[in-house]
Amino acid sequence: MKEKKVEVRQVSERETWVGENRVYLGEDNMLYCITVGGSDEKRAIAMKEAIFKLMNMAEGRMKMLLDINRAGQVSSAARKIGKEMLEDEKVGKAAFVGLHPVARVIASFIMGVSRKKDMRFFRKKEEALAWLEK
């Protein structure tokens, strides 16, 4: 079976798409990640690279909003990469948003195994943004 290449498109200096996933640095200097579909190791590595490229554009620790409402199955290798990324010193608070049961499972796993305690799961984006702004 031939492996599928991960498509990475830099839309602007502040926005990158990895497959159907969108990562962008908002005007508020908060990093937004919108995940769609499943993730394997290759896609997770591409996402991590896109995220850190944007993070390095800002001073200090970054707040992140991760919309995982349309996320799919995530491989164990991809979960490990996500955990390592969120534990990086450049990452400040991280808020997961999602109503779908898969979203809750993904967020619960990462928050459960992470040493980082500045992470929360929210059902609504507005609640997540309010917590991140505190």
N, C-alpha and C positions, 0 to 999 in steps of 0.2 A: 504494500500500500504506500502510495506517495504521500509525503507529509505536506500539509498545506502551509504556505508562507503567510506570516502575519503582516497584513497591510497597515503601514503607518503613514499617515498624512498630516503634515504640519499645515494647518489652515492659516494660521497667523503666528506672530511672535508669541502670543499668549494662549494659543489653542492648538491641540493635537488630537487626532482621532487614531485609535488603535482598533482596527476592524470597525465594529459598530460602537465601540466605547469612546466617549468624549471626555477629555481632560482639559480644563482651562483655568486660567488665573483670572479671577474676577477683578473688577475695578476696586473692590474692597480688599484686595490682596489676599483673598481667601482662595484656596484651591478647591475646585469642584471636579468630582469624578462621577460620571454617569456610566454605569456598566450595563451591558446588554448581552444576554446569552451566557454560555459557559466559558470557562477559562482553563487552559492547560498551562504547562510550564512556559512555553514560548510566548504565549499571549501575556502572561503575568510578568515576564521579564521585559517585554516591550512596554507594558503599562508602567512598570517601575521606572524605566529609563525616561519615559515621557514625563512622568510626575516629577522626578528629580531635576530634570532640565528646567521645568517651570518653577520649582521650588527655589532653585539657585538664582532666580531672577529677583527674589525678595530678600530683605534683611531679616535676620532672626528666625524664630520658629514659626511654622505655617499652621494655620487652622485649616482643617479639611472637612468638606462635606461629601460623603460618599453615598450617592443614590444607587442603591442595589435592588430597587424595586423590580427591575426586569432582568436581574442576574439569573444565570442558570447554574448548572452543576459546576463545581470548582474542584479540580484535581488536588490531591494532597500536596503535590509539589507547588501548585499555584497558591494554596493556602499558606504554605511555609514562606513563600516569597512575600505575600501580603503582610504576614505577621512581622517579618524582618523589616519591611518598608515602614510600617506604622510605628515600630520601635526606634526608628532612626532619630537621632538628636535634633534633626531639622524639623521634625513633625511635632507640633504642639497638640492642641485638642483635635479629636477626630469624632465626627458624628456620622453614624450610619442611618439612612432613611429607607424605609420600605414597609409595605403592607403585606406583601406576598410571604407565605410561610418559608419559602426557600431563602428569602432575604434574612429572616430572623435566624435561621439555622447558620447561615454564613457568618453573620455578625456575632452570634453567640459563640461560635467556635473561635473566631479570632480574638474576641474579648476575653474568652475563658483561658486561652493559652498564652496570652500576652502579659508581659511584665508591666506594660503601660496601663495606667489607670485612668487617664484622661480621655476615655472613649465611652460613648453612650449610643444606644439604639433608640430611634424615634419613629413613630408612624407617620408624622407629618413634617415636611420640610421647614415650615414656619417654626415649629417647636425646636427643631435642630439648630436653626439659625439663631434663635433667641438664646439657647444654651451656649453656642459658640461665641456669641458676643459678650457674654459675662466675663 
